[in-house]
């Protein structure tokens, strides 16, 4: 247990952030899986746009590296373009 008040506060804020990050990361993974599981090109394109927004938001918040977001967006776009 922490010995200082500032450490107690840090524990509380860290826990809040951990829960928030976990929820957002789960949402991110679900969005990527939604695009990958789609076989219809039009539906996949719609889901791709929402996945791109979520990836950009995660990168801006520091949840994932910006290059990681770019790489995922590129791979998802290639997947959607290959659909017929």
C-alpha positions as CSV (number, residue, x, y, z in Angstrom):
1,X,0.0,0.0,0.0
2,X,1.2,3.5,-0.7
3,X,2.7,5.6,2.1
4,X,2.0,9.0,0.5
5,X,-1.3,10.8,-0.4
6,X,0.0,11.5,-3.9
7,X,0.7,7.8,-4.4
8,X,-2.8,6.9,-3.2
9,X,-4.2,9.3,-5.8
10,X,-1.9,7.9,-8.4
11,X,-3.3,4.5,-7.7
12,X,-6.9,5.6,-8.1
13,X,-6.2,7.5,-11.3
14,X,-4.1,4.6,-12.7
15,X,-7.0,2.2,-12.1
16,X,-9.5,4.4,-13.8
17,X,-7.2,4.8,-16.8
18,X,-6.6,1.1,-16.9
19,X,-10.3,0.3,-17.0
20,X,-10.9,3.0,-19.7
21,X,-8.0,1.7,-21.8
22,X,-9.2,-1.9,-21.5
23,X,-12.7,-1.0,-22.7
24,X,-11.4,1.1,-25.6
25,X,-8.9,-1.6,-26.7
26,X,-11.8,-4.1,-26.6
27,X,-13.8,-1.8,-28.8
28,X,-10.9,-1.4,-31.2
29,X,-10.4,-5.2,-31.5
30,X,-14.1,-5.7,-32.1
31,X,-14.1,-3.1,-34.9
32,X,-11.2,-4.8,-36.7
33,X,-12.9,-8.2,-36.4
34,X,-16.1,-6.8,-37.7
35,X,-14.3,-5.6,-40.9
36,X,-12.5,-8.9,-41.3
37,X,-15.6,-11.0,-40.8
38,X,-17.6,-9.2,-43.5
39,X,-17.8,-10.8,-46.9
40,X,-19.9,-8.1,-48.6
41,X,-17.8,-5.3,-50.0
42,X,-20.3,-2.5,-49.4
43,X,-20.8,-3.5,-45.7
44,X,-17.1,-4.0,-45.2
45,X,-16.4,-0.5,-46.6
46,X,-18.9,1.0,-44.1
47,X,-17.3,-0.9,-41.2
48,X,-13.9,0.1,-42.4
49,X,-14.7,3.8,-42.0
50,X,-15.8,3.3,-38.4
51,X,-12.7,1.1,-37.7
52,X,-10.4,3.9,-39.1
53,X,-12.0,6.4,-36.8
54,X,-11.5,4.2,-33.8
55,X,-7.9,3.4,-34.8
56,X,-7.1,7.1,-35.2
57,X,-8.6,7.9,-31.9
58,X,-6.6,5.2,-30.2
59,X,-3.4,6.5,-31.7
60,X,-4.1,10.1,-30.7
61,X,-4.8,9.0,-27.1
62,X,-1.6,7.0,-27.0
63,X,-3.3,3.6,-26.6
64,X,-1.5,2.3,-29.7
65,X,1.4,3.7,-31.7
66,X,0.5,5.8,-34.7
67,X,2.3,3.5,-37.1
68,X,0.4,0.6,-35.6
69,X,-2.8,2.4,-36.5
70,X,-1.6,3.2,-40.0
71,X,-0.6,-0.4,-40.6
72,X,-3.9,-1.8,-39.4
73,X,-5.8,0.7,-41.6
74,X,-3.7,-0.2,-44.6
75,X,-4.2,-3.9,-44.1
76,X,-8.0,-3.6,-43.6
77,X,-8.3,-1.4,-46.7
78,X,-6.4,-4.0,-48.7
79,X,-8.7,-6.7,-47.4
80,X,-11.8,-4.7,-48.4
81,X,-10.4,-3.9,-51.8
82,X,-9.9,-7.6,-52.5
83,X,-13.5,-8.4,-51.8
84,X,-15.8,-8.8,-54.7
